[in-house]
């Protein structure tokens, strides 16, 4: 079964065009141009479109036409998350607003001064979530694969500047494990995405949206053994200019019960994911076959 390959979409020129439009004309013209870009991907990104169609048709139970429309809307909303990231992380004037649900849970976690583990997914806008977490007076580290091409990454960094959340890049030499442990020892937050795995990664299998699915084992093993509080966090797009941030109540797991806690954490996390996907079905940006054949 093909796994995610760790690469983002688009190119440097495309990003430069959108940033120019945002700086000169604003968000709405950029959204208008995005409609044509999304339609291009709808027509020509056959592999990812097939995976999205399967998600809507087989796992959410949509009809054929609704599933096809879901593909286009998914691409369009994904493009919006990229535009919104640039707007919010720069000084471009905007009218975005935010709702916060569960912020008190993260403040409680920070007050414990034991660090914290935040499990999230490629649902909504994780870059916005990292930016919003600056409201919590604790440094945030996001663990991720370095999926952006070098020239795109350098250009985005030149535009947005330093991210509020520091990035820990997953590497083959496992040096990211040391950085994660060091961040937790410093009483800081570490955010991991628990809905993608690379080939040869250890996986966990469970029923998800009606079929057997594979999740990366690492985030759940860490949550079961690291002796720090855990919360599930998501930042969802409610409307064109409004986001809703969610953080669940904090959970703690005894490492002595590791074998029982790993499937328990997976069960709780996938339940939180299913709840969000049923409410925001077009905001999951996983462009590979998530379910086992």
C-alpha positions in Angstrom: 0.0 0.0 0.0 1.5 3.4 -1.0 2.3 5.7 2.0 2.7 9.4 2.1 5.9 10.6 0.4 6.5 13.6 2.6 6.3 16.2 -0.2 4.2 19.4 -0.4 2.5 20.7 -3.5 3.1 23.8 -5.7 6.2 25.7 -6.8 8.1 28.9 -5.9 6.6 30.9 -8.8 3.1 30.0 -7.8 3.8 31.2 -4.2 5.4 34.4 -5.5 2.3 35.2 -7.6 -0.1 34.7 -4.7 2.1 36.7 -2.2 2.2 39.6 -4.7 -1.6 39.5 -5.1 -2.0 39.4 -1.3 0.3 42.4 -0.8 -1.2 44.5 -3.6 -4.9 43.5 -3.8 -5.7 41.5 -0.6 -7.3 38.2 0.3 -10.4 38.1 -1.9 -8.6 38.4 -5.3 -6.2 35.7 -4.2 -9.1 33.4 -3.3 -10.6 34.2 -6.8 -7.4 33.1 -8.6 -7.3 30.1 -6.3 -10.5 28.8 -7.8 -8.7 28.2 -11.1 -5.7 26.7 -9.5 -7.9 24.3 -7.6 -9.7 23.3 -10.8 -6.3 22.6 -12.4 -5.5 20.2 -9.6 -9.0 18.7 -9.8 -8.4 17.9 -13.5 -4.8 16.7 -13.5 -3.8 15.4 -10.0 -5.2 12.0 -10.7 -3.6 10.0 -7.9 -4.5 12.4 -5.1 -8.0 13.0 -6.6 -8.6 9.2 -6.6 -7.7 9.1 -2.9 -9.9 12.0 -2.0 -12.8 10.5 -4.0 -12.4 7.2 -2.1 -12.5 9.1 1.2 -15.8 10.9 0.3 -17.5 8.0 -1.6 -16.6 5.0 0.5 -15.8 6.3 4.0 -18.2 9.2 4.3 -20.9 7.7 2.1 -21.3 10.6 -0.3 -22.9 10.1 -3.7 -20.8 10.2 -6.9 -21.5 13.8 -7.8 -21.1 15.0 -4.2 -17.7 13.1 -4.0 -16.5 14.8 -7.2 -17.5 18.2 -5.8 -15.8 17.3 -2.6 -12.5 16.8 -4.4 -12.6 20.3 -5.8 -13.7 21.9 -2.5 -10.9 20.0 -0.8 -8.2 21.4 -3.1 -9.8 24.9 -2.8 -9.8 24.8 1.0 -6.3 23.5 1.1 -5.2 26.4 -1.1 -6.9 28.8 1.3 -5.0 27.4 4.2 -1.7 28.2 2.4 -2.9 31.8 1.6 -4.2 32.3 5.2 -0.9 31.2 6.6 1.0 33.8 4.7 -1.5 36.5 5.5 -1.7 35.8 9.2 2.1 35.3 9.7 3.0 38.6 8.0 1.8 42.2 8.3 -0.6 41.9 5.4 -3.9 43.6 6.6 -6.7 41.2 7.2 -10.0 40.6 8.9 -9.5 37.1 10.2 -11.2 36.3 13.5 -10.8 33.4 15.9 -12.8 31.3 18.3 -11.0 29.4 21.1 -12.5 26.3 22.6 -10.3 24.6 25.3 -7.7 27.3 25.6 -8.0 26.9 29.4 -6.8 23.3 29.0 -3.5 24.3 27.5 -3.1 27.1 30.1 -3.6 24.4 32.8 -1.0 22.2 31.0 1.5 25.1 30.9 0.9 25.8 34.6 1.9 22.3 35.5 5.4 23.1 34.2 6.1 19.6 33.1 6.0 20.1 29.3 3.2 18.8 27.2 2.4 16.7 24.2 -0.1 18.0 21.6 -1.4 15.5 19.1 -2.9 16.9 15.9 -3.6 15.9 12.3 -3.5 17.4 8.8 -7.0 18.7 9.4 -7.8 22.4 9.1 -4.7 24.5 9.4 -1.9 23.4 11.6 0.2 26.5 10.8 -2.6 28.7 12.1 -2.8 26.4 15.2 0.9 27.0 15.9 0.5 30.7 15.5 -2.6 30.8 17.8 -0.7 28.9 20.4 1.5 32.0 21.1 -1.4 33.0 23.4 0.0 30.3 25.7 3.1 31.5 27.4 5.1 28.4 26.5 7.4 27.6 23.6 5.9 25.3 21.0 7.8 22.8 18.9 6.1 21.1 15.9 7.5 17.8 14.7 7.2 17.3 11.0 8.7 15.9 7.8 10.6 18.5 5.8 8.3 18.1 2.8 8.8 21.5 1.2 11.3 21.8 -1.7 14.3 23.9 -0.6 13.6 26.9 -2.8 9.9 27.0 -1.7 10.9 26.8 1.9 13.5 29.6 1.7 11.0 31.8 -0.1 8.3 31.2 2.5 10.7 31.9 5.4 11.8 35.2 3.7 8.1 36.2 3.5 6.7 35.0 6.9 9.9 35.3 8.9 10.4 33.1 12.0 7.5 31.0 12.9 6.1 31.3 16.4 6.3 27.5 16.7 9.8 26.0 16.2 10.0 23.1 13.8 11.7 19.8 14.7 12.4 18.0 11.4 12.1 14.2 11.4 15.5 12.7 10.3 16.8 9.3 9.5 19.5 9.5 12.2 16.7 9.9 14.8 18.2 13.1 16.1 14.7 14.5 16.4 14.1 12.2 19.3 16.8 14.0 21.3 15.2 17.4 20.4 11.8 16.2 21.5 13.0 14.9 24.8 15.0 18.1 25.4 11.9 20.3 24.7 9.8 18.3 27.2 12.6 18.5 29.8 12.5 22.3 29.3 8.8 22.2 30.1 7.8 23.2 26.6 5.1 21.9 24.3 5.7 19.4 21.5 3.1 19.0 18.7 3.0 15.8 16.6 0.8 15.0 13.6 -0.5 11.5 14.2 -2.3 10.8 10.9 0.6 10.3 8.4 3.3 7.7 8.2 6.3 7.2 5.9 7.2 3.9 4.3 9.0 1.6 6.7 7.6 3.4 9.8 6.1 1.4 12.6 2.3 1.5 12.3 -0.8 0.8 14.3 -4.0 -0.4 12.7 -7.5 0.3 13.8 -11.0 0.8 12.3 -11.4 4.4 11.1 -14.5 5.7 9.3 -15.7 2.2 8.7 -12.5 0.6 7.3 -9.1 -0.6 8.6 -6.6 2.2 8.6 -2.9 2.7 9.4 -1.6 5.3 11.8 2.0 6.1 12.7 2.9 4.4 16.0 5.5 6.9 17.1 3.2 9.7 18.5 1.1 7.2 20.5 4.1 5.4 21.9 5.5 8.7 23.0 2.2 9.8 24.6 2.1 6.5 26.5 5.7 6.7 27.8 6.8 10.3 28.2 5.2 11.1 31.5 3.8 14.5 30.4 0.2 15.7 30.0 -1.4 15.2 26.5 -4.1 17.1 24.6 -5.5 16.8 21.1 -5.6 20.1 19.2 -7.1 21.3 15.9 -7.6 24.6 14.1 -10.6 24.5 11.8 -11.8 27.0 9.1 -15.4 27.9 10.0 -15.8 30.4 7.1 -13.7 32.4 4.7 -12.2 34.7 7.4 -13.0 32.8 10.6 -11.1 30.0 12.4 -12.0 27.8 15.4 -9.3 26.5 17.6 -10.0 23.3 19.7 -8.0 21.7 22.5 -9.3 18.7 24.5 -9.0 18.3 28.2 -5.5 17.2 29.3 -4.9 13.5 29.7 -2.1 11.7 31.6 -1.0 8.1 31.1 1.0 5.9 33.4 4.0 4.4 31.6 3.6 1.2 33.6 0.5 0.6 31.5 2.1 1.3 28.2 0.8 -1.8 26.4 -2.8 -1.0 27.4 -2.4 2.8 26.9 -1.1 2.8 23.3 -4.3 1.4 21.8 -6.4 3.5 24.2 -4.7 6.7 23.1 -5.1 5.7 19.4 -8.8 5.0 20.1 -9.3 8.4 21.7 -7.4 10.3 19.1 -9.1 8.6 16.1 -12.4 9.4 17.8 -11.5 13.0 18.0 -10.5 12.9 14.3 -13.7 11.3 13.2 -15.7 13.9 15.1 -13.9 16.7 13.3 -14.1 15.1 9.9 -17.8 14.6 10.2 -18.2 18.3 10.9 -15.5 19.6 8.5 -15.3 16.8 5.9 -13.5 18.9 3.3 -10.6 19.9 5.6 -8.5 16.7 5.7 -5.5 17.1 3.5 -4.1 13.6 3.2 -3.3 12.9 -0.4 -2.6 9.2 -0.4 -4.5 6.0 0.3 -4.9 6.1 4.0 -6.8 2.9 4.2 -5.4 -0.6 3.9 -6.3 -2.3 0.6 
